[in-house]
Amino acid sequence: MRYFNTIAALACLTGIPALVAAQGAIPVLGQATSTETIQIAKKADAKKKAPSKAKAAKQPPPTPAKQLFGAAKSPAAMAARSIGFYAKGCLAGAKALPIDGPAWQAMRLSRNRNWGHPELIALVEKLAVEAKAHDGWPGLLVGDISQPRGGPMLTGHASHQVGLDADVWLTPMPNRRLSEKEREELSATSMLAADRVSVNPDVWTDAHVRLLKRVASYKQVERVLVHPAIKKAICTSAAAKQPDHAWLSKIRPIWGHYYHFHIRIACPKGSANCQAQPSVGPEDGCGAELDRWLALIKNPPKPAPGPPAPEKAPITLAQLPPDCGSVLASGQPPPAKETPAKQAAPAAKKATVTK
């Protein structure tokens, strides 16, 4: 027994933990084994690194980008640039379409969506003037273009985010200035007949065909989106049978778009971060493609059985091109920091009321 006590004392003096005495493993009194020490250290380290569940739950979800861009009331004071894709981007240096012009009037003014890249605004103004002068069209009623800084919209469109899309009503402009109330409440006219696969001859005219031919003939225009019934009416028109019908390929059928047409122009010069779409190709789109669309209109696809798919989470600023953060922040005053005096004032007032 004296032998074991002597060895244990030597182990403490030499600083060797868990020294074995004789042939039995006798841990030094008051010391942990090396395995236990490592396990304790690992647990302590993991506890420091892992955030608590309560702390993680307190982090709010990121604000949807549509709320950030929808709140911007003025354009970014930057060089004009379309940034990103038509349905995932933003707009710097936007220009507003005047709400009244010699051959146009802007509609739904409360939405503040009469902003676009300067090249698009110039094209809309040019179309309005030329269609009135040469095509017998009295003037354009212009719907949504884009928000002052582009980006996702609070309601409506998935596109119109980079200032290169514009909606123009198929309703001719009246020969008077509309009131603000009329611009908010007036409904656009549907061009469809009761069968929904042909146009209504009571409202559809040759002037509509001339207007759409003109806009599709502009070099900057990549697509003009219309309802399949309108595409069908254009394909069977006299204008489509003329030798110069390359413009027909730009008239593209799509769901909706029976009371307006959608202009989309190509990425402008100086917009290096603008993402282009593939070309529509040389085909006029009046054959098998149009037939497929008309068949879908007659027999729309039925929803899949079972519960509906969950809604997609709204896009966030982090999911947009990096430059969109600068566009959003441009010209915005930084949030005011309260001084200690200001912070103390409400507390004092509250104490007085409590008394």
Buried (B, 14 or more C-beta within 10 A) or exposed (E): EEEEEEBBEEBBEEEEBBBEBEEEEBBBEEBBEEEEEEEEEEEEEEEEEEEEEEEEEEEEEBEBBBEBBBEBEBBBEBEBBBBBBBBBBBBBBBBBBEBEBEBBBBBBEEBBBBBBBEBBBBBBBBBBBBBBEEBEBBBBBBBBBBBBBBBBBEEEBEBBBBBBBBBBBBBBBEEEEBEEEEBEEBEBBBBBBEEBBBBBEEBBBEBBBBBBBBBBEBEBBBBBBBBBBBBBBBBEBEBBEEEEBEBBBBBBBEEEBBBBBBBBBBBBEEBEBBBEEEEEEEEBBBEEBBEEBBEBBEEEEEEEEEEEEEEEEBBBBEEBBEBBBBBBEBEEEEEEEEEEEEEEEEEEEEEEEEE
